[in-house]
Amino acid sequence: IGRKDAIPVSRSKDALHIYVKCSRCDEIIPVRISLKDEVQENYDTSKDKSYAFFVRKEVSGSGSNRCFARVSVYLEFDGQFKVIDADIKGGTFVEKAEYDASI
């Protein structure tokens, strides 16, 4: 993706929330990213690595569709935890409204 406006992220006190849709079974999966435990600081200070934090997370759905495929999410953040770059494999990012409509 690589476009920060294409990744709908909401934030609570100590976590980020995103929603991904599995490309195999179309299940929409809510993903919670803990700012204290899962986000890592970028110690590589080279010019091409200008992000402050990043997270890499593998998620899978409930299995209710007999699908246990994994969706791989990689996000890069600035110092204020705003998404500046993203990559997803095995799925797509979706809005919370689409998740709410699916449950």
DRENTORKOL-3810 file (N, C-alpha, C; in nm, 4 decimals):
REM DRENTORKOL-3810
@n.u->0.0838; n.v->-0.1190; n.w->0.0000; ca.u->0.0000; ca.v->0.0000; ca.w->0.0000; c.u->0.0874; c.v->0.1242; c.w->0.0000
@n.u->0.1567; n.v->0.1513; n.w->0.1086; ca.u->0.2491; ca.v->0.2627; ca.w->0.1117; c.u->0.1845; c.v->0.3995; c.w->0.1193
@n.u->0.0523; n.v->0.4070; n.w->0.1372; ca.u->-0.0156; ca.v->0.5362; ca.w->0.1484; c.u->-0.0792; c.v->0.5445; c.w->0.2858
@n.u->-0.0374; n.v->0.6442; n.w->0.3652; ca.u->-0.0879; ca.v->0.6527; ca.w->0.5014; c.u->-0.2370; c.v->0.6823; c.w->0.5063
@n.u->-0.2916; n.v->0.7480; n.w->0.4034; ca.u->-0.4342; ca.v->0.7785; ca.w->0.4042; c.u->-0.5192; c.v->0.6561; c.w->0.3728
@n.u->-0.4569; n.v->0.5475; n.w->0.3282; ca.u->-0.5308; ca.v->0.4268; ca.w->0.2921; c.u->-0.5423; c.v->0.3286; c.w->0.4078
@n.u->-0.4784; n.v->0.3575; n.w->0.5210; ca.u->-0.4803; ca.v->0.2665; ca.w->0.6340; c.u->-0.5628; c.v->0.3278; c.w->0.7463
@n.u->-0.6860; n.v->0.2806; n.w->0.7644; ca.u->-0.7689; ca.v->0.3353; ca.w->0.8724; c.u->-0.7229; c.v->0.2816; c.w->1.0077
@n.u->-0.6715; n.v->0.3704; n.w->1.0913; ca.u->-0.6204; ca.v->0.3332; ca.w->1.2231; c.u->-0.6933; c.v->0.4166; c.w->1.3273
@n.u->-0.7421; n.v->0.3505; n.w->1.4317; ca.u->-0.7966; ca.v->0.4246; ca.w->1.5451; c.u->-0.7062; c.v->0.3983; c.w->1.6645
@n.u->-0.7082; n.v->0.4898; n.w->1.7589; ca.u->-0.6165; ca.v->0.4798; ca.w->1.8721; c.u->-0.6929; c.v->0.4922; c.w->2.0027
@n.u->-0.6604; n.v->0.4043; n.w->2.0956; ca.u->-0.7091; ca.v->0.4169; ca.w->2.2325; c.u->-0.5896; c.v->0.4586; c.w->2.3182
@n.u->-0.6051; n.v->0.4578; n.w->2.4481; ca.u->-0.4997; ca.v->0.5066; ca.w->2.5369; c.u->-0.3659; c.v->0.4362; c.w->2.5147
@n.u->-0.3678; n.v->0.3042; n.w->2.5049; ca.u->-0.2422; ca.v->0.2298; ca.w->2.4953; c.u->-0.2372; c.v->0.1324; c.w->2.3784
@n.u->-0.3226; n.v->0.1540; n.w->2.2772; ca.u->-0.3241; ca.v->0.0603; ca.w->2.1646; c.u->-0.3716; c.v->0.1284; c.w->2.0368
@n.u->-0.3352; n.v->0.0666; n.w->1.9254; ca.u->-0.3873; ca.v->0.1046; ca.w->1.7941; c.u->-0.4795; c.v->-0.0071; c.w->1.7486
@n.u->-0.5830; n.v->0.0276; n.w->1.6737; ca.u->-0.6786; ca.v->-0.0710; ca.w->1.6252; c.u->-0.6909; c.v->-0.0575; c.w->1.4743
@n.u->-0.6732; n.v->-0.1707; n.w->1.4051; ca.u->-0.6920; ca.v->-0.1755; ca.w->1.2607; c.u->-0.7807; c.v->-0.2946; c.w->1.2289
@n.u->-0.8306; n.v->-0.2986; n.w->1.1074; ca.u->-0.9164; ca.v->-0.4078; ca.w->1.0625; c.u->-0.8639; c.v->-0.4559; c.w->0.9285
@n.u->-0.8488; n.v->-0.5875; n.w->0.9159; ca.u->-0.7978; ca.v->-0.6454; ca.w->0.7922; c.u->-0.8959; c.v->-0.7503; c.w->0.7408
@n.u->-0.9002; n.v->-0.7638; n.w->0.6093; ca.u->-0.9861; ca.v->-0.8638; ca.w->0.5454; c.u->-0.8978; c.v->-0.9691; c.w->0.4809
@n.u->-0.9202; n.v->-1.0945; n.w->0.5178; ca.u->-0.8441; ca.v->-1.2061; ca.w->0.4626; c.u->-0.8770; c.v->-1.2202; c.w->0.3142
@n.u->-0.7748; n.v->-1.2305; n.w->0.2313; ca.u->-0.7990; ca.v->-1.2421; ca.w->0.0872; c.u->-0.8445; c.v->-1.3822; c.w->0.0475
@n.u->-0.8311; n.v->-1.4779; n.w->0.1368; ca.u->-0.8721; ca.v->-1.6147; ca.w->0.1051; c.u->-1.0202; c.v->-1.6391; c.w->0.1356
@n.u->-1.0674; n.v->-1.5931; n.w->0.2532; ca.u->-1.2053; ca.v->-1.6245; ca.w->0.2934; c.u->-1.2927; c.v->-1.5009; c.w->0.3144
@n.u->-1.2370; n.v->-1.3821; n.w->0.3010; ca.u->-1.3073; ca.v->-1.2543; ca.w->0.3180; c.u->-1.3526; c.v->-1.2257; c.w->0.4609
@n.u->-1.3015; n.v->-1.2998; n.w->0.5593; ca.u->-1.3338; ca.v->-1.2681; ca.w->0.6988; c.u->-1.2632; c.v->-1.1385; c.w->0.7372
@n.u->-1.3340; n.v->-1.0507; n.w->0.8070; ca.u->-1.2749; ca.v->-0.9261; ca.w->0.8547; c.u->-1.2303; c.v->-0.9478; c.w->0.9989
@n.u->-1.1029; n.v->-0.9199; n.w->1.0240; ca.u->-1.0394; ca.v->-0.9516; ca.w->1.1514; c.u->-1.0007; c.v->-0.8220; c.w->1.2225
@n.u->-1.0495; n.v->-0.8017; n.w->1.3455; ca.u->-1.0036; ca.v->-0.6854; ca.w->1.4219; c.u->-0.8645; c.v->-0.7131; c.w->1.4785
@n.u->-0.7769; n.v->-0.6137; n.w->1.4709; ca.u->-0.6390; ca.v->-0.6305; ca.w->1.5173; c.u->-0.6076; c.v->-0.5202; c.w->1.6180
@n.u->-0.5630; n.v->-0.5610; n.w->1.7360; ca.u->-0.5205; ca.v->-0.4662; ca.w->1.8394; c.u->-0.3684; c.v->-0.4709; c.w->1.8464
@n.u->-0.3067; n.v->-0.3534; n.w->1.8395; ca.u->-0.1613; ca.v->-0.3428; ca.w->1.8471; c.u->-0.1267; c.v->-0.2654; c.w->1.9738
@n.u->-0.0653; n.v->-0.3326; n.w->2.0687; ca.u->-0.0268; ca.v->-0.2699; ca.w->2.1948; c.u->0.0918; c.v->-0.1765; c.w->2.1732
@n.u->0.0767; n.v->-0.0516; n.w->2.2156; ca.u->0.1863; ca.v->0.0446; ca.w->2.2019; c.u->0.2985; c.v->0.0161; c.w->2.3011
@n.u->0.2675; n.v->-0.0536; n.w->2.4093; ca.u->0.3685; ca.v->-0.0828; ca.w->2.5113; c.u->0.4464; c.v->-0.2102; c.w->2.4815
@n.u->0.3813; n.v->-0.3102; n.w->2.4224; ca.u->0.4442; ca.v->-0.4412; ca.w->2.4088; c.u->0.4819; c.v->-0.4811; c.w->2.2667
@n.u->0.4130; n.v->-0.4294; n.w->2.1667; ca.u->0.4340; ca.v->-0.4793; ca.w->2.0306; c.u->0.5079; c.v->-0.3838; c.w->1.9378
@n.u->0.4935; n.v->-0.2549; n.w->1.9597; ca.u->0.5594; ca.v->-0.1568; ca.w->1.8733; c.u->0.7062; c.v->-0.1474; c.w->1.9126
@n.u->0.7935; n.v->-0.1491; n.w->1.8121; ca.u->0.9376; ca.v->-0.1446; ca.w->1.8368; c.u->0.9959; c.v->-0.0134; c.w->1.7859
@n.u->1.0964; n.v->0.0335; n.w->1.8547; ca.u->1.1648; ca.v->0.1553; ca.w->1.8130; c.u->1.2636; c.v->0.1228; c.w->1.7019
@n.u->1.2760; n.v->0.2146; n.w->1.6065; ca.u->1.3713; ca.v->0.1982; ca.w->1.4973; c.u->1.5051; c.v->0.2577; c.w->1.5405
@n.u->1.6059; n.v->0.1732; n.w->1.5534; ca.u->1.7387; ca.v->0.2196; ca.w->1.5930; c.u->1.8293; c.v->0.2448; c.w->1.4731
@n.u->1.7821; n.v->0.2115; n.w->1.3538; ca.u->1.8594; ca.v->0.2363; ca.w->1.2318; c.u->1.8378; c.v->0.3817; c.w->1.1914
@n.u->1.9393; n.v->0.4637; n.w->1.2035; ca.u->1.9245; ca.v->0.6071; ca.w->1.1788; c.u->1.9655; c.v->0.6489; c.w->1.0382
@n.u->1.9822; n.v->0.5536; n.w->0.9479; ca.u->2.0183; ca.v->0.5900; ca.w->0.8113; c.u->1.9038; c.v->0.6673; c.w->0.7461
@n.u->1.9364; n.v->0.7445; n.w->0.6452; ca.u->1.8398; ca.v->0.8346; ca.w->0.5835; c.u->1.7199; c.v->0.7614; c.w->0.5222
@n.u->1.7404; n.v->0.6426; n.w->0.4671; ca.u->1.6303; ca.v->0.5701; ca.w->0.4042; c.u->1.5410; c.v->0.4999; c.w->0.5066
@n.u->1.5759; n.v->0.5048; n.w->0.6333; ca.u->1.4950; ca.v->0.4463; ca.w->0.7410; c.u->1.4486; c.v->0.5590; c.w->0.8328
@n.u->1.3628; n.v->0.6457; n.w->0.7835; ca.u->1.3277; ca.v->0.7676; ca.w->0.8555; c.u->1.2094; c.v->0.7521; c.w->0.9513
@n.u->1.1575; n.v->0.6324; n.w->0.9693; ca.u->1.0464; ca.v->0.6135; ca.w->1.0615; c.u->1.0983; c.v->0.5962; c.w->1.2044
@n.u->1.0141; n.v->0.6286; n.w->1.3035; ca.u->1.0552; ca.v->0.6208; ca.w->1.4439; c.u->1.0223; c.v->0.4857; c.w->1.5066
@n.u->0.9073; n.v->0.4278; n.w->1.4685; ca.u->0.8625; ca.v->0.3010; ca.w->1.5259; c.u->0.8076; c.v->0.2111; c.w->1.4158
@n.u->0.8012; n.v->0.0813; n.w->1.4446; ca.u->0.7402; ca.v->-0.0115; ca.w->1.3493; c.u->0.6806; c.v->-0.1300; c.w->1.4245
@n.u->0.5912; n.v->-0.2001; n.w->1.3561; ca.u->0.5337; ca.v->-0.3227; ca.w->1.4109; c.u->0.5145; c.v->-0.4212; c.w->1.2964
@n.u->0.5406; n.v->-0.5458; n.w->1.3265; ca.u->0.5176; ca.v->-0.6560; ca.w->1.2320; c.u->0.4286; c.v->-0.7548; c.w->1.3058
@n.u->0.3141; n.v->-0.7883; n.w->1.2471; ca.u->0.2186; ca.v->-0.8742; ca.w->1.3165; c.u->0.1547; c.v->-0.9717; c.w->1.2187
@n.u->0.1422; n.v->-1.0961; n.w->1.2620; ca.u->0.0737; ca.v->-1.2007; ca.w->1.1857; c.u->-0.0594; c.v->-1.2274; c.w->1.2545
@n.u->-0.1679; n.v->-1.2239; n.w->1.1794; ca.u->-0.2995; ca.v->-1.2500; ca.w->1.2376; c.u->-0.3721; c.v->-1.3551; c.w->1.1548
@n.u->-0.4631; n.v->-1.4244; n.w->1.2199; ca.u->-0.5501; ca.v->-1.5180; ca.w->1.1487; c.u->-0.6895; c.v->-1.5038; c.w->1.2060
@n.u->-0.7869; n.v->-1.5453; n.w->1.1288; ca.u->-0.9261; ca.v->-1.5289; ca.w->1.1688; c.u->-0.9706; c.v->-1.6313; c.w->1.2710
@n.u->-1.1000; n.v->-1.6366; n.w->1.2906; ca.u->-1.1587; ca.v->-1.7239; ca.w->1.3923; c.u->-1.1597; c.v->-1.8699; c.w->1.3504
@n.u->-1.1482; n.v->-1.8958; n.w->1.2219; ca.u->-1.1551; ca.v->-2.0328; ca.w->1.1728; c.u->-1.2966; c.v->-2.0776; c.w->1.1445
@n.u->-1.3926; n.v->-1.9884; n.w->1.1622; ca.u->-1.5325; ca.v->-2.0257; ca.w->1.1404; c.u->-1.5603; c.v->-2.0611; c.w->0.9946
@n.u->-1.4792; n.v->-2.0103; n.w->0.9040; ca.u->-1.4940; ca.v->-2.0422; ca.w->0.7611; c.u->-1.4006; c.v->-2.1554; c.w->0.7189
@n.u->-1.3432; n.v->-2.2240; n.w->0.8177; ca.u->-1.2424; ca.v->-2.3276; ca.w->0.7939; c.u->-1.1212; c.v->-2.2714; c.w->0.7195
@n.u->-1.0918; n.v->-2.1470; n.w->0.7485; ca.u->-0.9765; ca.v->-2.0801; ca.w->0.6888; c.u->-0.8830; c.v->-2.0395; c.w->0.8020
@n.u->-0.7609; n.v->-2.0855; n.w->0.7946; ca.u->-0.6617; ca.v->-2.0502; ca.w->0.8953; c.u->-0.5427; c.v->-1.9792; c.w->0.8311
@n.u->-0.5697; n.v->-1.9138; n.w->0.7184; ca.u->-0.4649; ca.v->-1.8391; ca.w->0.6486; c.u->-0.4189; c.v->-1.7228; c.w->0.7363
@n.u->-0.2934; n.v->-1.6878; n.w->0.7225; ca.u->-0.2384; ca.v->-1.5761; ca.w->0.7990; c.u->-0.2341; c.v->-1.4501; c.w->0.7138
@n.u->-0.2590; n.v->-1.3389; n.w->0.7801; ca.u->-0.2456; ca.v->-1.2081; ca.w->0.7177; c.u->-0.1271; c.v->-1.1405; c.w->0.7858
@n.u->-0.0299; n.v->-1.0990; n.w->0.7069; ca.u->0.0912; ca.v->-1.0370; ca.w->0.7590; c.u->0.0808; c.v->-0.8854; c.w->0.7438
@n.u->0.0928; n.v->-0.8140; n.w->0.8562; ca.u->0.0802; ca.v->-0.6683; ca.w->0.8581; c.u->0.2125; c.v->-0.6081; c.w->0.9043
@n.u->0.2598; n.v->-0.5074; n.w->0.8319; ca.u->0.3798; ca.v->-0.4333; ca.w->0.8699; c.u->0.3473; c.v->-0.2847; c.w->0.8610
@n.u->0.3654; n.v->-0.2120; n.w->0.9715; ca.u->0.3363; ca.v->-0.0690; ca.w->0.9757; c.u->0.4581; c.v->0.0073; c.w->1.0255
@n.u->0.4812; n.v->0.1243; n.w->0.9674; ca.u->0.5848; ca.v->0.2158; ca.w->1.0142; c.u->0.5171; c.v->0.3431; c.w->1.0630
@n.u->0.5682; n.v->0.3988; n.w->1.1737; ca.u->0.5072; ca.v->0.5154; ca.w->1.2368; c.u->0.6088; c.v->0.6267; c.w->1.2551
@n.u->0.5564; n.v->0.7502; n.w->1.2622; ca.u->0.6416; ca.v->0.8617; ca.w->1.3022; c.u->0.6443; c.v->0.8669; c.w->1.4554
@n.u->0.7022; n.v->0.9692; n.w->1.5120; ca.u->0.7144; ca.v->0.9805; ca.w->1.6567; c.u->0.5826; c.v->0.9957; c.w->1.7303
@n.u->0.4761; n.v->1.0323; n.w->1.6588; ca.u->0.3433; ca.v->1.0487; ca.w->1.7186; c.u->0.2530; c.v->0.9276; c.w->1.6919
@n.u->0.3117; n.v->0.8200; n.w->1.6439; ca.u->0.2411; ca.v->0.6957; ca.w->1.6097; c.u->0.1391; c.v->0.7149; c.w->1.4977
@n.u->0.1686; n.v->0.8043; n.w->1.4063; ca.u->0.0881; ca.v->0.8168; ca.w->1.2848; c.u->0.1520; c.v->0.7282; c.w->1.1792
@n.u->0.0692; n.v->0.6528; n.w->1.1075; ca.u->0.1206; ca.v->0.5603; ca.w->1.0067; c.u->0.1818; c.v->0.6394; c.w->0.8916
@n.u->0.3072; n.v->0.6069; n.w->0.8581; ca.u->0.3716; ca.v->0.6722; ca.w->0.7443; c.u->0.3975; c.v->0.5746; c.w->0.6302
@n.u->0.3913; n.v->0.4444; n.w->0.6586; ca.u->0.4054; ca.v->0.3440; ca.w->0.5537; c.u->0.3459; c.v->0.2131; c.w->0.6037
@n.u->0.2992; n.v->0.1307; n.w->0.5112; ca.u->0.2361; ca.v->0.0044; ca.w->0.5500; c.u->0.2513; c.v->-0.0981; c.w->0.4394
@n.u->0.2476; n.v->-0.2234; n.w->0.4808; ca.u->0.2493; ca.v->-0.3344; ca.w->0.3866; c.u->0.1612; c.v->-0.4440; c.w->0.4444
@n.u->0.0856; n.v->-0.5095; n.w->0.3593; ca.u->0.0001; ca.v->-0.6194; ca.w->0.4037; c.u->0.0074; c.v->-0.7296; c.w->0.2995
@n.u->0.0172; n.v->-0.8524; n.w->0.3474; ca.u->0.0205; ca.v->-0.9687; ca.w->0.2584; c.u->-0.0870; c.v->-1.0661; c.w->0.3043
@n.u->-0.1651; n.v->-1.1153; n.w->0.2100; ca.u->-0.2707; ca.v->-1.2102; ca.w->0.2427; c.u->-0.4017; c.v->-1.1450; c.w->0.2801
@n.u->-0.4117; n.v->-1.0143; n.w->0.2613; ca.u->-0.5347; ca.v->-0.9443; ca.w->0.2961; c.u->-0.5288; c.v->-0.7986; c.w->0.2558
@n.u->-0.6307; n.v->-0.7243; n.w->0.2979; ca.u->-0.6388; ca.v->-0.5808; ca.w->0.2718; c.u->-0.6850; c.v->-0.5100; c.w->0.3983
@n.u->-0.6526; n.v->-0.3814; n.w->0.4087; ca.u->-0.7021; ca.v->-0.2997; ca.w->0.5184; c.u->-0.8456; c.v->-0.2587; c.w->0.4881
@n.u->-0.9315; n.v->-0.2575; n.w->0.5903; ca.u->-1.0699; ca.v->-0.2136; ca.w->0.5731; c.u->-1.1064; c.v->-0.1170; c.w->0.6856
@n.u->-1.2142; n.v->-0.0444; n.w->0.6652; ca.u->-1.2649; ca.v->0.0508; ca.w->0.7639; c.u->-1.3385; c.v->-0.0225; c.w->0.8759
@n.u->-1.3463; n.v->0.0410; n.w->0.9926; ca.u->-1.4194; ca.v->-0.0157; ca.w->1.1056; c.u->-1.5669; c.v->-0.0345; c.w->1.0707
@n.u->-1.6226; n.v->0.0554; n.w->0.9924; ca.u->-1.7637; ca.v->0.0452; ca.w->0.9538; c.u->-1.7908; c.v->-0.0839; c.w->0.8772
@n.u->-1.6960; n.v->-0.1254; n.w->0.7933; ca.u->-1.7120; ca.v->-0.2506; ca.w->0.7194; c.u->-1.7078; c.v->-0.3702; c.w->0.8149
@n.u->-1.6209; n.v->-0.3624; n.w->0.9161; ca.u->-1.6165; ca.v->-0.4678; ca.w->1.0183; c.u->-1.7481; c.v->-0.4722; c.w->1.0956
@n.u->-1.7965; n.v->-0.3551; n.w->1.1391; ca.u->-1.9221; ca.v->-0.3485; ca.w->1.2148; c.u->-2.0386; c.v->-0.4068; c.w->1.1351
@n.u->-2.0402; n.v->-0.3833; n.w->1.0046; ca.u->-2.1476; ca.v->-0.4354; ca.w->0.9199; c.u->-2.1391; c.v->-0.5870; c.w->0.9028
@n.u->-2.0200; n.v->-0.6436; n.w->0.9244; ca.u->-2.0021; ca.v->-0.7875; ca.w->0.9020; c.u->-2.0350; c.v->-0.8725; c.w->1.0243
@n.u->-2.0483; n.v->-0.8097; n.w->1.1411; ca.u->-2.0756; ca.v->-0.8897; ca.w->1.2622; c.u->-2.2230; c.v->-0.8931; c.w->1.2955
END
